[in-house]
Amino acid sequence: MSVKELFLSYWKSPVLSSEEETIEVLKKEKKQKLGQIESRLESLEILIANDKLADANILLKYVVYDLVNFYQNLNGKKEIPKDSDLSSFQLPETKSKAFQFLKNFNHQVEVSETKINEIFDGCLFTYHYLINESKSFFRSKMETKLDRFKQIRKIRIIVVSSILLLSLISVLYYQYKFPVLKDQSIKMYTFLDKEHPQTSESLMVSLPVSKTGVGVWNEYVFTLPETMSQFGGLRIDPLEQRGIRFVLDDLQILDANGKVLYSKKITVSQSLLPEDYQDFLEISDIKTAGKQLPGELVEMISTGRDPKILLVFPKLENAKTIKVKMKYIEAHKVKKK
């Protein structure tokens, strides 16, 4: 099947000739007959399972002649009447076990309990053989424009579904790989010291981070309540989203008079680690973003939804304000060096 035929051939069901309509009717009848055989096989299985041997023997004869006559009909041969001798039936030339059960079947004698399961298995195998034979026969001798149309439609559905699925996967992957900054918060937690890094919501201040501030420097000024005026450690939650790059340029902690009690720039050291790495008690759900040079501000990227940086320093007294200068960068807006 060519690409041209796949996309440029008719999209509606074709108009069939009278001969093709007759063929379609015959195929429908044969498929219905296979459906009837399947139904009888299911009923026979239930009877055998419930040890109703007498009823199973009666139904078994119908199934056997159904299978034989379907094969006869498929090959243009005369049907064999029910209860007639099956010795005239010519077994198909196949390596499969189809119709081999007839060697143990006599329509005049009831099948014993020990043999009925064996014959049933043979009938089931023969049924599947006839399904495959009928499909092959339909393709080789009963194909119409409608069959061709159904083949093309099936391939079209697969192609279109694959394109839609790949498009959806691509969109989801792009959103995962290059997430867009959402409105969220930057939070500051104070804690006692290096030996006591526990934090609580009661010792936390936060400010909103707007997606409109992407790519530009923003200064966030946190006013500390009296309960947060003394501390020897600071936990910074820069955002609440994975996959966003950010740079922290300057962190200052001031008293009520504006005196700087502590300041920190997160820059790259000669060892390519953040300068004064010992000041960092913990860095979680954050990694450095790409190759960076000594002296540059450390560009970081959040790798989870709970990124945080824990800094420790000498205990501060009478702290009133925390100022932090930051820039958020969406991954797809990063300029390659």
C-alpha positions in Angstrom: 0.0 0.0 0.0 1.5 3.3 -1.1 1.4 6.6 0.9 -0.6 8.1 -2.0 -3.2 5.4 -1.7 -3.3 5.8 2.1 -4.0 9.5 2.1 -5.6 10.3 -1.3 -7.9 7.3 -1.7 -11.6 7.7 -0.8 -12.5 8.5 2.8 -16.1 7.3 2.6 -17.3 3.8 2.1 -17.1 2.9 -1.6 -20.1 2.0 -3.8 -20.1 -1.7 -4.5 -21.2 -3.5 -7.6 -24.0 -6.0 -7.5 -21.5 -8.8 -7.6 -19.5 -7.3 -4.7 -22.7 -6.8 -2.7 -23.5 -10.5 -3.1 -20.0 -11.4 -1.9 -20.4 -9.2 1.1 -23.7 -11.0 2.0 -22.0 -14.4 1.7 -19.1 -13.3 3.9 -21.6 -12.0 6.5 -23.4 -15.4 6.5 -20.2 -17.3 6.9 -19.1 -15.0 9.8 -22.5 -15.5 11.4 -22.1 -19.3 11.1 -18.7 -19.1 12.9 -20.4 -17.1 15.6 -23.1 -19.8 16.0 -20.3 -22.5 16.2 -18.5 -20.4 18.9 -21.8 -20.1 20.9 -22.4 -23.9 20.7 -18.8 -24.6 21.8 -19.3 -22.3 24.9 -22.5 -24.2 25.7 -20.8 -27.5 25.3 -18.0 -26.5 27.6 -20.6 -25.6 30.3 -22.4 -28.9 29.9 -19.1 -30.9 30.2 -18.0 -28.8 33.3 -21.4 -29.6 35.0 -21.1 -33.4 34.1 -24.2 -33.3 32.0 -22.8 -36.0 29.7 -26.1 -36.9 27.9 -26.8 -33.3 26.9 -23.2 -32.8 26.0 -23.3 -35.8 23.6 -26.3 -34.4 21.8 -24.8 -30.9 21.4 -21.4 -32.4 20.4 -22.9 -34.0 17.3 -24.3 -30.6 16.2 -20.9 -29.0 16.7 -19.0 -31.7 14.8 -21.3 -31.4 11.8 -21.2 -27.6 12.0 -17.4 -27.7 11.7 -17.3 -30.3 8.9 -20.0 -28.5 6.8 -18.4 -25.1 7.3 -15.2 -26.5 5.9 -17.1 -28.2 3.1 -18.9 -24.9 2.3 -15.7 -22.9 2.4 -14.2 -25.2 -0.2 -17.2 -25.4 -2.5 -18.1 -29.0 -1.5 -21.5 -30.5 -0.8 -22.6 -30.4 2.9 -22.9 -33.7 4.8 -26.3 -34.2 6.4 -26.4 -34.6 10.1 -26.2 -38.2 11.4 -24.7 -39.2 8.1 -21.5 -41.2 7.8 -18.4 -38.9 7.9 -16.1 -41.4 6.3 -16.5 -39.5 3.0 -15.1 -36.4 4.6 -11.6 -35.7 3.3 -9.3 -34.3 6.0 -7.6 -31.1 5.0 -3.9 -31.4 4.0 -2.4 -29.5 6.9 0.2 -30.1 9.6 -2.2 -28.8 12.2 -4.5 -31.0 14.3 -7.7 -29.8 12.7 -10.4 -32.5 12.4 -8.1 -35.1 13.8 -10.7 -35.7 16.5 -12.9 -37.4 13.9 -10.7 -40.5 14.2 -12.2 -41.0 17.6 -15.8 -39.9 16.8 -18.7 -42.1 15.8 -22.0 -40.3 15.3 -23.9 -43.5 16.3 -22.2 -44.0 19.6 -22.2 -41.8 22.6 -18.8 -40.5 23.6 -17.6 -41.7 27.0 -16.7 -39.3 29.8 -13.0 -40.1 29.3 -13.1 -39.1 25.6 -15.5 -36.1 25.5 -12.9 -33.7 26.8 -10.4 -34.8 24.2 -12.9 -34.4 21.4 -14.0 -31.0 22.7 -10.4 -29.9 22.7 -10.1 -31.1 19.1 -13.3 -29.2 18.1 -11.9 -26.1 19.7 -8.7 -26.4 17.8 -10.6 -27.0 14.6 -12.7 -23.9 15.2 -9.7 -21.7 15.4 -8.3 -23.4 12.3 -11.5 -22.5 10.4 -11.3 -18.9 11.5 -7.8 -18.6 10.0 -8.9 -20.5 6.9 -11.9 -18.3 6.4 -9.8 -15.1 6.8 -7.4 -16.4 4.2 -10.3 -17.4 1.9 -11.9 -14.0 2.2 -8.6 -12.2 1.3 -7.8 -14.4 -1.7 -11.2 -15.1 -3.2 -13.8 -12.7 -1.7 -12.1 -9.4 -1.4 -14.1 -6.3 -2.4 -13.5 -2.6 -2.5 -15.0 -2.5 1.0 -12.3 -4.7 2.4 -9.6 -2.5 0.9 -11.3 0.5 2.3 -11.4 -1.1 5.8 -7.7 -1.9 5.6 -6.9 1.7 4.7 -9.2 3.0 7.4 -7.5 0.8 10.0 -4.0 2.1 9.0 -5.3 5.7 9.0 -6.7 5.3 12.5 -3.3 3.8 13.7 -1.3 6.6 11.9 -3.6 9.4 13.2 -3.7 8.0 16.7 0.1 7.6 16.7 0.6 11.2 15.6 -1.8 12.5 18.3 -0.1 10.3 20.9 3.3 11.5 19.9 2.1 15.1 19.9 0.7 14.7 23.4 3.9 13.1 24.6 5.9 15.9 23.1 3.8 18.6 24.7 4.0 16.8 28.1 7.7 16.3 27.8 8.3 19.9 26.8 6.2 21.1 29.8 8.2 18.8 32.1 11.6 19.7 30.5 10.9 23.4 30.2 8.2 24.4 32.8 6.7 27.9 32.9 7.1 29.8 36.1 3.9 29.9 38.1 2.7 32.4 40.7 4.1 31.1 44.0 6.0 32.2 47.1 9.5 32.7 48.3 9.8 31.8 52.0 12.4 32.5 54.8 12.5 30.3 57.9 14.8 31.2 60.9 16.3 28.5 63.2 18.5 28.6 66.2 21.9 27.3 65.0 23.7 24.5 63.3 22.9 22.0 66.0 19.2 23.0 66.0 18.2 23.4 62.4 14.5 22.6 63.0 12.1 25.1 61.5 8.4 25.8 61.9 5.6 27.7 60.2 5.5 30.1 63.2 9.0 31.3 62.4 8.5 31.9 58.7 7.8 34.9 56.5 6.9 34.8 52.8 6.4 37.0 49.8 4.7 36.3 46.5 6.7 35.5 43.4 5.0 36.6 40.2 5.4 35.0 36.8 5.6 38.5 35.3 9.0 39.0 37.0 10.7 36.3 35.0 14.2 37.2 33.7 14.7 40.4 35.6 16.2 41.1 39.0 13.8 41.5 41.8 14.5 42.6 45.4 12.4 40.9 48.1 12.3 42.6 51.5 11.0 40.5 54.4 10.0 42.2 57.7 10.7 40.0 60.6 8.4 39.9 63.7 9.9 40.1 67.2 9.8 36.3 67.5 12.3 36.0 64.6 14.8 38.6 65.7 17.4 36.2 67.1 18.7 33.3 65.1 21.9 31.6 63.8 20.6 30.0 60.7 18.3 30.7 57.8 16.4 28.4 55.5 15.6 29.8 52.1 12.8 28.3 50.1 13.4 30.1 46.8 10.3 28.7 45.0 7.8 25.8 45.0 8.3 24.4 41.6 10.8 22.0 39.9 12.7 22.9 36.7 13.1 26.6 37.2 16.5 28.3 37.2 17.3 31.1 39.6 20.2 33.2 40.7 20.6 34.7 44.2 22.8 37.8 43.9 22.8 39.3 47.4 21.4 38.3 50.7 21.4 40.8 53.6 20.1 40.6 57.2 19.7 44.1 58.8 18.6 45.4 62.2 15.9 48.1 62.8 18.4 50.9 62.0 19.4 49.4 58.7 22.7 48.1 59.9 23.9 45.0 58.0 24.3 42.1 60.4 25.0 39.5 57.8 25.4 39.4 54.0 26.1 36.7 51.5 26.7 36.4 47.8 26.5 32.9 46.3 29.3 32.8 43.8 31.4 30.1 42.2 34.7 29.4 44.0 38.0 28.2 42.3 36.9 24.6 43.2 33.7 25.2 41.2 31.6 24.8 44.4 29.7 27.7 45.9 32.1 30.1 47.8 32.3 29.4 51.6 30.6 26.1 51.0 30.9 25.3 54.8 28.2 27.9 55.4 25.7 25.7 53.7 24.2 23.3 56.2 21.9 21.7 53.5 21.0 22.2 49.9 18.0 20.1 48.9 16.1 19.7 45.5 18.6 22.1 43.9 21.6 21.7 41.7 23.9 24.0 39.8 22.7 24.7 36.2 25.4 23.8 33.7 29.1 24.8 33.5 30.0 28.0 35.4 33.2 29.9 35.9 34.9 31.0 39.2 33.6 34.4 40.4 30.3 34.1 38.6 27.0 34.1 40.6 25.9 30.5 41.0 23.0 29.7 38.7 20.8 27.0 40.2 17.9 24.9 39.1 15.2 23.3 41.2 15.0 19.6 40.8 12.0 19.0 43.0 8.9 20.8 44.4 10.5 21.6 47.8 13.9 23.2 47.1 15.6 24.8 50.0 19.0 26.2 51.1 20.0 26.2 54.8 22.7 28.7 55.8 24.4 28.9 59.2 26.3 31.9 60.6 27.1 33.4 64.0 24.0 34.1 66.1 22.4 37.4 65.2 20.5 39.7 67.6 17.8 42.3 66.9 17.4 41.3 63.3 14.5 43.2 61.7 14.8 42.8 57.9 15.9 40.3 55.3 16.7 41.5 51.8 17.4 39.2 49.0 18.0 40.0 45.3 17.0 37.2 43.0 16.3 36.5 39.3 14.1 33.6 38.1 14.7 32.2 34.6 12.5 29.7 32.7 14.6 26.9 31.1 13.5 27.6 27.6 14.6 31.3 28.0 18.2 30.3 29.0 20.8 31.7 26.7 23.5 29.2 25.9 27.1 30.3 26.7 
